[in-house]
Amino acid sequence: MKQLLLYSLIIFGLLACENKTTQSTIDYESPKDSISENVKRDFAIVIHGGAGTILKKNMTDEREKAYRETLEEAIRTGYDILKNGGSSLDAVTKTINVMENSPLFNAGKGAVFTHEGKNELDASIMDGKTLNAGASAGTTNVKNPIDLARAVMDNSPHVMLSGEGAEEFASEQGLEIVDPSYFFTQSRFDALQRIIESEKTQLDHNDKHTSLEPDLKRFKYGTVGCAALDKNGNLAAGTSTGGMTNKRWGRIGDAPIIGAGTYANNATCAISSTGWGEYFIRSMVAHDISALMEYKGMSLKDAAHTVIHEKVAGLGGDGGIVGVDKDGNIAMEFNTEGMYRASMDDQGKLVIEIYKDEN
Ligand code: ASP
């Protein structure tokens, strides 16, 4: 009798354990079929040059041409690397370099100004094959922050470096160091003055902290980013920015935060974000898209749509993402009036767009 009772207890215990295991295990059903949107590309690349209130009526033909030309130069740089069998990491880095070296975008040369009239740059990069990542925040003299992020990933035991330490590491790595005045552009400086002026007016009427929000809402986000899939099936993403005009107190946005501004995982997708960084950090935008694909089996398109239009917008934030999935499907999703963006696939099909509903 005693033995029977003992056996019953053991069997009951085993059943209970099994039940518990089942309940606490995430169903890692392969998202293979569900994330494929009918294409299987050898390689693909997509870029953004920032989102925001970008309206045709506020754009001169000359300026629009300059944007389209630089977007094309950037994407062709990455496309050539991928076409010749290069890695997605190299494609992402070199593509972003082109946009960092242009004064048109809020990254590298065209970085926006902090409240104190300085330029503090952030960047990050991620390798979807190894899930290695590198990032730098708040640097003032590194010409190409994406190169620094890459060096942090490749040549340091850390993921993110900031400020003077990051600058010291950059010069040890032999990266190009410039005088901070290299980042001065008159239009960005004038933008800072306009915001400071309007802030002063508001401060006369409102409470100090709430009054900062409406100003931020008018932003054009000029961050640059790239996501790519190479011929070996490896995904990579990178993002580089000057942050947001009038930022202060050493503010860091989403761009250098792995999971918010940048994420890549060979199992799902590679994503680069642009937008109101505080909301993108709180929504963990880039990783969230990957997680919806991995755990819910959503397509890149649906996952990106959910995160940008429901999650970020639901909190009151705005901006967008570009992404590519493991099959070469491309997404360019935003909830703003426009987003500078371009893509190319293995057929050489080039898309360059700026405004909403552009075809
Ligand atoms: N996301 C960037 C930041 O908040 C801004 C941008 O996208 O332009 O720093």
Residues whose N, C-alpha, C, O or C-beta is under 5 A from the ligand:
A	BS01	LIG	G50 K220 Y221 G222 T223 T241 G243 M244 G253 D254 A255 S273 T274 G275 W276 G277 E278
